[in-house]
Amino acid sequence: MANNSRWHLRYHALTEAIGALIEDYSLVRFYPLDLRDEENIGDIVITVNNIIQYGEDADVQIRDFDPPEAEEDD
């Protein structure tokens, strides 16, 4: 868009404020990606999964826990 467009004139301060917010609070990070390096791709996949908390809502598997101890009847 041209610098003298209506959008630019109206939202220039907002755009600058959002840019400053992103920069000040490190809301964006960049990671190097080498498509030929499997370990690098794996590291990025782990990072993305941690960020979006992939699998956090997955059902808990019963086999992940010890079976309950049998209760004794009196």
A tleap script that builds the chain and sets N, CA, C and O, in Angstrom:
source leaprc.protein.ff14SB
mol = sequence {
  NMET ALA ASN ASN SER ARG TRP HIE LEU ARG
  TYR HIE ALA LEU THR GLU ALA ILE GLY ALA
  LEU ILE GLU ASP TYR SER LEU VAL ARG PHE
  TYR PRO LEU ASP LEU ARG ASP GLU GLU ASN
  ILE GLY ASP ILE VAL ILE THR VAL ASN ASN
  ILE ILE GLN TYR GLY GLU ASP ALA ASP VAL
  GLN ILE ARG ASP PHE ASP PRO PRO GLU ALA
  GLU GLU ASP CASP
}
set mol.1.N position { 0.835 -1.188 0.000 }
set mol.1.CA position { 0.000 0.000 0.000 }
set mol.1.C position { 0.876 1.247 0.000 }
set mol.1.O position { 1.981 1.256 0.542 }
set mol.2.N position { 0.375 2.246 -0.593 }
set mol.2.CA position { 1.116 3.504 -0.623 }
set mol.2.C position { 1.065 4.165 0.745 }
set mol.2.O position { 0.100 3.997 1.490 }
set mol.3.N position { 2.110 4.917 1.072 }
set mol.3.CA position { 2.185 5.576 2.374 }
set mol.3.C position { 1.116 6.637 2.580 }
set mol.3.O position { 0.853 7.029 3.717 }
set mol.4.N position { 0.500 7.105 1.518 }
set mol.4.CA position { -0.522 8.131 1.670 }
set mol.4.C position { -1.936 7.565 1.527 }
set mol.4.O position { -2.896 8.321 1.379 }
set mol.5.N position { -2.064 6.237 1.572 }
set mol.5.CA position { -3.392 5.634 1.465 }
set mol.5.C position { -4.195 5.908 2.733 }
set mol.5.O position { -3.643 6.261 3.776 }
set mol.6.N position { -5.484 5.741 2.619 }
set mol.6.CA position { -6.352 5.965 3.774 }
set mol.6.C position { -6.006 5.026 4.927 }
set mol.6.O position { -5.993 5.425 6.092 }
set mol.7.N position { -5.728 3.774 4.577 }
set mol.7.CA position { -5.366 2.780 5.594 }
set mol.7.C position { -4.128 3.234 6.363 }
set mol.7.O position { -4.106 3.213 7.593 }
set mol.8.N position { -3.125 3.634 5.641 }
set mol.8.CA position { -1.875 4.057 6.278 }
set mol.8.C position { -2.102 5.260 7.189 }
set mol.8.O position { -1.617 5.280 8.320 }
set mol.9.N position { -2.815 6.234 6.719 }
set mol.9.CA position { -3.041 7.434 7.529 }
set mol.9.C position { -3.857 7.126 8.780 }
set mol.9.O position { -3.616 7.705 9.840 }
set mol.10.N position { -4.814 6.223 8.661 }
set mol.10.CA position { -5.695 5.938 9.791 }
set mol.10.C position { -5.057 4.999 10.814 }
set mol.10.O position { -5.242 5.185 12.017 }
set mol.11.N position { -4.321 4.010 10.360 }
set mol.11.CA position { -3.821 2.968 11.249 }
set mol.11.C position { -2.308 2.990 11.446 }
set mol.11.O position { -1.747 2.024 11.963 }
set mol.12.N position { -1.654 4.039 11.058 }
set mol.12.CA position { -0.198 4.121 11.190 }
set mol.12.C position { 0.238 3.985 12.651 }
set mol.12.O position { 1.151 3.214 12.948 }
set mol.13.N position { -0.388 4.707 13.551 }
set mol.13.CA position { -0.007 4.650 14.973 }
set mol.13.C position { -0.261 3.262 15.546 }
set mol.13.O position { 0.549 2.756 16.322 }
set mol.14.N position { -1.380 2.640 15.172 }
set mol.14.CA position { -1.686 1.294 15.649 }
set mol.14.C position { -0.654 0.292 15.145 }
set mol.14.O position { -0.182 -0.551 15.908 }
set mol.15.N position { -0.308 0.379 13.879 }
set mol.15.CA position { 0.690 -0.512 13.306 }
set mol.15.C position { 2.033 -0.347 14.003 }
set mol.15.O position { 2.698 -1.339 14.303 }
set mol.16.N position { 2.434 0.872 14.260 }
set mol.16.CA position { 3.691 1.132 14.972 }
set mol.16.C position { 3.640 0.567 16.388 }
set mol.16.O position { 4.625 -0.005 16.855 }
set mol.17.N position { 2.513 0.716 17.078 }
set mol.17.CA position { 2.377 0.218 18.451 }
set mol.17.C position { 2.434 -1.305 18.489 }
set mol.17.O position { 3.066 -1.876 19.379 }
set mol.18.N position { 1.789 -1.965 17.545 }
set mol.18.CA position { 1.832 -3.431 17.489 }
set mol.18.C position { 3.250 -3.901 17.198 }
set mol.18.O position { 3.720 -4.857 17.814 }
set mol.19.N position { 3.932 -3.250 16.279 }
set mol.19.CA position { 5.321 -3.602 15.984 }
set mol.19.C position { 6.219 -3.432 17.192 }
set mol.19.O position { 7.077 -4.277 17.447 }
set mol.20.N position { 6.037 -2.348 17.943 }
set mol.20.CA position { 6.839 -2.113 19.150 }
set mol.20.C position { 6.540 -3.170 20.207 }
set mol.20.O position { 7.455 -3.632 20.889 }
set mol.21.N position { 5.285 -3.555 20.353 }
set mol.21.CA position { 4.895 -4.578 21.324 }
set mol.21.C position { 5.547 -5.917 20.999 }
set mol.21.O position { 6.086 -6.583 21.884 }
set mol.22.N position { 5.498 -6.303 19.743 }
set mol.22.CA position { 6.116 -7.560 19.318 }
set mol.22.C position { 7.614 -7.531 19.567 }
set mol.22.O position { 8.181 -8.518 20.037 }
set mol.23.N position { 8.253 -6.435 19.266 }
set mol.23.CA position { 9.695 -6.316 19.453 }
set mol.23.C position { 10.071 -6.258 20.930 }
set mol.23.O position { 11.019 -6.924 21.347 }
set mol.24.N position { 9.350 -5.477 21.725 }
set mol.24.CA position { 9.693 -5.291 23.138 }
set mol.24.C position { 9.534 -6.563 23.958 }
set mol.24.O position { 10.327 -6.812 24.866 }
set mol.25.N position { 8.535 -7.364 23.659 }
set mol.25.CA position { 8.257 -8.551 24.462 }
set mol.25.C position { 8.696 -9.845 23.793 }
set mol.25.O position { 8.300 -10.925 24.230 }
set mol.26.N position { 9.486 -9.760 22.767 }
set mol.26.CA position { 10.023 -10.940 22.064 }
set mol.26.C position { 8.923 -11.945 21.737 }
set mol.26.O position { 9.063 -13.134 22.024 }
set mol.27.N position { 7.848 -11.482 21.148 }
set mol.27.CA position { 6.729 -12.351 20.827 }
set mol.27.C position { 6.975 -13.191 19.578 }
set mol.27.O position { 6.205 -14.104 19.277 }
set mol.28.N position { 8.036 -12.887 18.860 }
set mol.28.CA position { 8.368 -13.636 17.655 }
set mol.28.C position { 9.804 -14.105 17.776 }
set mol.28.O position { 10.691 -13.346 18.168 }
set mol.29.N position { 10.021 -15.367 17.433 }
set mol.29.CA position { 11.379 -15.916 17.407 }
set mol.29.C position { 11.585 -16.596 16.068 }
set mol.29.O position { 10.655 -17.151 15.484 }
set mol.30.N position { 12.796 -16.545 15.603 }
set mol.30.CA position { 13.144 -17.178 14.345 }
set mol.30.C position { 14.169 -18.268 14.624 }
set mol.30.O position { 15.116 -18.058 15.382 }
set mol.31.N position { 13.978 -19.431 14.011 }
set mol.31.CA position { 14.894 -20.550 14.160 }
set mol.31.C position { 15.444 -20.903 12.788 }
set mol.31.O position { 14.705 -20.902 11.804 }
set mol.32.N position { 16.740 -21.204 12.713 }
set mol.32.CA position { 17.305 -21.598 11.421 }
set mol.32.C position { 16.788 -22.981 11.023 }
set mol.32.O position { 16.619 -23.853 11.876 }
set mol.33.N position { 16.542 -23.174 9.761 }
set mol.33.CA position { 16.036 -24.446 9.263 }
set mol.33.C position { 16.935 -24.941 8.146 }
set mol.33.O position { 17.152 -24.253 7.148 }
set mol.34.N position { 17.454 -26.152 8.334 }
set mol.34.CA position { 18.240 -26.805 7.294 }
set mol.34.C position { 17.477 -28.058 6.884 }
set mol.34.O position { 17.429 -29.031 7.637 }
set mol.35.N position { 16.889 -28.041 5.711 }
set mol.35.CA position { 16.066 -29.159 5.256 }
set mol.35.C position { 16.858 -30.448 5.071 }
set mol.35.O position { 16.266 -31.525 5.004 }
set mol.36.N position { 18.173 -30.360 4.988 }
set mol.36.CA position { 19.004 -31.549 4.812 }
set mol.36.C position { 19.412 -32.163 6.137 }
set mol.36.O position { 20.003 -33.243 6.152 }
set mol.37.N position { 19.115 -31.507 7.249 }
set mol.37.CA position { 19.543 -31.970 8.572 }
set mol.37.C position { 18.330 -32.469 9.359 }
set mol.37.O position { 17.520 -31.674 9.836 }
set mol.38.N position { 18.213 -33.812 9.490 }
set mol.38.CA position { 17.064 -34.398 10.189 }
set mol.38.C position { 16.996 -33.962 11.642 }
set mol.38.O position { 15.907 -33.732 12.167 }
set mol.39.N position { 18.130 -33.849 12.291 }
set mol.39.CA position { 18.151 -33.446 13.700 }
set mol.39.C position { 17.615 -32.020 13.863 }
set mol.39.O position { 16.879 -31.733 14.807 }
set mol.40.N position { 17.983 -31.142 12.950 }
set mol.40.CA position { 17.492 -29.766 12.986 }
set mol.40.C position { 15.976 -29.729 12.819 }
set mol.40.O position { 15.292 -28.998 13.535 }
set mol.41.N position { 15.451 -30.502 11.889 }
set mol.41.CA position { 14.004 -30.560 11.677 }
set mol.41.C position { 13.319 -31.128 12.912 }
set mol.41.O position { 12.273 -30.627 13.325 }
set mol.42.N position { 13.895 -32.168 13.505 }
set mol.42.CA position { 13.331 -32.750 14.724 }
set mol.42.C position { 13.297 -31.752 15.864 }
set mol.42.O position { 12.319 -31.690 16.609 }
set mol.43.N position { 14.360 -30.969 16.008 }
set mol.43.CA position { 14.399 -29.946 17.061 }
set mol.43.C position { 13.311 -28.901 16.858 }
set mol.43.O position { 12.676 -28.465 17.818 }
set mol.44.N position { 13.099 -28.504 15.622 }
set mol.44.CA position { 12.065 -27.507 15.336 }
set mol.44.C position { 10.676 -28.088 15.582 }
set mol.44.O position { 9.801 -27.397 16.104 }
set mol.45.N position { 10.465 -29.347 15.214 }
set mol.45.CA position { 9.168 -29.988 15.472 }
set mol.45.C position { 8.901 -30.049 16.971 }
set mol.45.O position { 7.783 -29.775 17.406 }
set mol.46.N position { 9.900 -30.401 17.762 }
set mol.46.CA position { 9.744 -30.438 19.223 }
set mol.46.C position { 9.424 -29.048 19.754 }
set mol.46.O position { 8.550 -28.895 20.606 }
set mol.47.N position { 10.119 -28.046 19.262 }
set mol.47.CA position { 9.870 -26.670 19.699 }
set mol.47.C position { 8.441 -26.249 19.379 }
set mol.47.O position { 7.754 -25.680 20.228 }
set mol.48.N position { 7.995 -26.523 18.167 }
set mol.48.CA position { 6.627 -26.162 17.773 }
set mol.48.C position { 5.613 -26.916 18.625 }
set mol.48.O position { 4.631 -26.327 19.078 }
set mol.49.N position { 5.834 -28.207 18.850 }
set mol.49.CA position { 4.917 -28.991 19.675 }
set mol.49.C position { 4.839 -28.446 21.090 }
set mol.49.O position { 3.756 -28.398 21.674 }
set mol.50.N position { 5.964 -28.037 21.648 }
set mol.50.CA position { 5.955 -27.452 22.989 }
set mol.50.C position { 5.207 -26.128 23.011 }
set mol.50.O position { 4.481 -25.837 23.961 }
set mol.51.N position { 5.381 -25.334 21.979 }
set mol.51.CA position { 4.726 -24.028 21.927 }
set mol.51.C position { 3.214 -24.179 21.826 }
set mol.51.O position { 2.474 -23.494 22.531 }
set mol.52.N position { 2.755 -25.064 20.963 }
set mol.52.CA position { 1.309 -25.224 20.797 }
set mol.52.C position { 0.745 -26.281 21.737 }
set mol.52.O position { -0.455 -26.554 21.716 }
set mol.53.N position { 1.596 -26.871 22.556 }
set mol.53.CA position { 1.224 -27.886 23.545 }
set mol.53.C position { 0.497 -29.053 22.883 }
set mol.53.O position { -0.552 -29.500 23.346 }
set mol.54.N position { 1.081 -29.529 21.794 }
set mol.54.CA position { 0.512 -30.645 21.047 }
set mol.54.C position { 0.430 -31.878 21.927 }
set mol.54.O position { 1.397 -32.223 22.607 }
set mol.55.N position { -0.700 -32.537 21.922 }
set mol.55.CA position { -0.875 -33.771 22.669 }
set mol.55.C position { -1.252 -33.576 24.116 }
set mol.55.O position { -1.475 -34.554 24.830 }
set mol.56.N position { -1.331 -32.352 24.566 }
set mol.56.CA position { -1.652 -32.111 25.971 }
set mol.56.C position { -3.064 -32.563 26.312 }
set mol.56.O position { -3.323 -32.999 27.434 }
set mol.57.N position { -3.971 -32.464 25.361 }
set mol.57.CA position { -5.359 -32.844 25.608 }
set mol.57.C position { -5.641 -34.303 25.267 }
set mol.57.O position { -6.789 -34.744 25.322 }
set mol.58.N position { -4.610 -35.043 24.920 }
set mol.58.CA position { -4.805 -36.442 24.561 }
set mol.58.C position { -5.291 -37.227 25.774 }
set mol.58.O position { -4.959 -36.910 26.915 }
set mol.59.N position { -6.082 -38.255 25.500 }
set mol.59.CA position { -6.596 -39.088 26.584 }
set mol.59.C position { -5.447 -39.804 27.276 }
set mol.59.O position { -4.475 -40.215 26.643 }
set mol.60.N position { -5.579 -39.941 28.573 }
set mol.60.CA position { -4.573 -40.648 29.360 }
set mol.60.C position { -4.774 -42.141 29.138 }
set mol.60.O position { -5.895 -42.644 29.219 }
set mol.61.N position { -3.697 -42.834 28.863 }
set mol.61.CA position { -3.765 -44.273 28.657 }
set mol.61.C position { -3.629 -44.988 30.000 }
set mol.61.O position { -2.766 -44.639 30.804 }
set mol.62.N position { -4.467 -45.971 30.240 }
set mol.62.CA position { -4.449 -46.710 31.502 }
set mol.62.C position { -3.092 -47.379 31.710 }
set mol.62.O position { -2.616 -47.464 32.843 }
set mol.63.N position { -2.477 -47.845 30.660 }
set mol.63.CA position { -1.197 -48.546 30.803 }
set mol.63.C position { -0.078 -47.628 31.290 }
set mol.63.O position { 0.998 -48.098 31.659 }
set mol.64.N position { -0.329 -46.335 31.292 }
set mol.64.CA position { 0.674 -45.391 31.766 }
set mol.64.C position { 0.792 -45.386 33.285 }
set mol.64.O position { 1.746 -44.832 33.831 }
set mol.65.N position { -0.162 -45.993 33.963 }
set mol.65.CA position { -0.175 -45.973 35.420 }
set mol.65.C position { -0.184 -47.392 35.961 }
set mol.65.O position { -0.598 -48.328 35.277 }
set mol.66.N position { 0.278 -47.539 37.198 }
set mol.66.CA position { 0.234 -48.843 37.852 }
set mol.66.C position { -1.218 -49.205 38.134 }
set mol.66.O position { -2.028 -48.324 38.423 }
set mol.67.N position { -1.555 -50.486 38.054 }
set mol.67.CA position { -2.932 -50.873 38.364 }
set mol.67.C position { -3.224 -50.633 39.850 }
set mol.67.O position { -2.321 -50.743 40.679 }
set mol.68.N position { -4.461 -50.310 40.187 }
set mol.68.CA position { -4.785 -50.065 41.598 }
set mol.68.C position { -4.666 -51.350 42.403 }
set mol.68.O position { -4.916 -52.446 41.902 }
set mol.69.N position { -4.285 -51.189 43.645 }
set mol.69.CA position { -4.164 -52.355 44.518 }
set mol.69.C position { -5.554 -52.823 44.912 }
set mol.69.O position { -6.471 -52.022 45.091 }
set mol.70.N position { -5.694 -54.145 45.043 }
set mol.70.CA position { -6.993 -54.721 45.406 }
set mol.70.C position { -7.317 -54.367 46.850 }
set mol.70.O position { -6.452 -54.420 47.724 }
set mol.71.N position { -8.587 -54.000 47.090 }
set mol.71.CA position { -9.014 -53.672 48.448 }
set mol.71.C position { -9.436 -54.945 49.161 }
set mol.71.O position { -10.031 -55.840 48.562 }
set mol.72.N position { -9.122 -55.012 50.431 }
set mol.72.CA position { -9.509 -56.182 51.222 }
set mol.72.C position { -10.864 -55.935 51.854 }
set mol.72.O position { -11.099 -54.879 52.441 }
set mol.73.N position { -11.771 -56.921 51.733 }
set mol.73.CA position { -13.082 -56.818 52.373 }
set mol.73.C position { -12.993 -57.378 53.781 }
set mol.73.O position { -12.373 -58.419 53.997 }
set mol.74.N position { -13.608 -56.697 54.742 }
set mol.74.CA position { -13.593 -57.180 56.139 }
set mol.74.C position { -14.769 -58.065 56.419 }
set mol.74.O position { -14.918 -58.559 57.537 }
savepdb mol mol.pdb
quit
